[in-house]
């Protein structure tokens, strides 16, 4: 169990209200990829663009990644959770389940640095990620999960 800033629990069952500041009701019957598409489309500002860019980088970095929808947020997995994609008013937060165990030579992790397990990247309006460094991080997370 863990709590994120703002008190949103990520171990609770999904009821459409847990996981991010976006309380937009999600359509029923969509695949996880369809729900992620819907979330991106519903964010008609920089957050949707940022989430779409991150998603594309994840899919490029790991063609075997599985897109899931848990806790009312996008989740990308490969032999376990790689990262989640939460959207808040002022940030898109990418939380890496085992981020503390990952090499981060370029310093992408800028949030949740105090934890013993997770690390996060907060993307704010106008900021971009180093695509190569982010894809390396995704590959390292997949390799770590596969090695267990």
N, C-alpha and C positions, 0 to 999 in steps of 0.2 A: 504494500500500500504506500502511496506517496501523495503528497499534496503539492500542487503548484501554487505559485503566486496567485493571489486573488481567491484562493480557497476552492478551486475546482478539483474535485476528486476524479482521478483517472482509474480507480479500481471499482467504481460503481457500475451497475448495469446501465446500458445505454437507454435513455428515455427521451432523447432529443433535447435534453437540457444540460447535459454534462459535457465538459471538455473545452468549450471555447465561448467567447463572448457572443458569437453568432447564434442567435436563437431561431433562425429561419427554419420552419418546419421542412423536413426532408420528405420528398415523395416516396411512397411505398412501392416496392417491387423493382427498384433499380438495382443493378449490380453494384458492387463496391466502386468499380471504375466509373459507373454512371453517377453515383452519389458524389464522387470527387469532382466529376465534370460539373454537376449541379452546384456544388459549393463554390467552385471557381467562378461560374457564370453569375452566381448570386452576389458575388463581391465585385461590384462594378466600379472598383477603384484600384489603387496601386496594390492592394493586398491580393486581389484576384490575379493580377499580372505576376506578382512575386510567387504566389503559390503555383501558378502554371509553369513558371520558369524552373522552379525547384523540382517539380514533378518531372518535367522533361529531362533534367539533369540526372535524377534518380534512375529513370528508365534507360537512359543512355549508359550510365555507369554499370548497371546490373540488369542485363536482359532477362534474368530469371527472377527478378523481384516480383512479389505478389502484392497487389494493391488490396487493402482491406478497409473496412469502415467499422471502427470501434469507438465507443465513447463519444459518438457524434462528431468524429474527426477522421481525416485520412490517416491511414497507417500503412507504412511500407515495410514488408517483411521478406526475409530470406533466411530460412532455418531459424526463425525467431524474429522479433521486432528489430528493424533497423532504426526507424525514426517515425515520429508522428508529426503532423502538420497542423498546428493550431493557429487560429486567426483571432487576433484581438484588435481593439480599436487603433492602437499605435504600433502594433508589431505582428509579424508572422513568426511564430516560434516553432523551430524544428528541434524536437527533443529526441536525443539519441539514447536508447534504452541502456546501452553499455558504454556510453561516451567517455567515462572516466578511464576506461581501459584502452581507448583508441589513441594512436599518435595524431597529434594536431600541430605539425611543425609550422604552419602558417597562421595559427591563432584564430581559426574560425569560431571556435567556441567562445561565446561572450556572455553566457547566462547560465545559471544553475551550476556555477563553478565550485560551490562549497560541498556538493554531495559526493558520496563515495562511489556512486554507480553511474548516474545520469549526467549528461552535459547537454547544453542547448545552444542554439544559434538563434538570436533575435535579429530579424531583418526589419528595419524601419524604413519609412517612406524615403525614397531617393537612394537607398543603399543597394548595393549589388554584392553577390558572392563571387569569389574567384572560382570559375567553373571547374578548372582542373583540380584545384585543391578540394572542392566539395565532392567531386566524383571520386577522388582518392579516399576521402573519408567514408563515402558510401561503400566502396570496395573493401576497405579495411573492416567496416562493421559487418559486412556479409561474410568475410573470411573468419572473423572472430566467432560469429554465430555458427558457421559450418564446422569450426574446429572443436566445438564442445562435445 
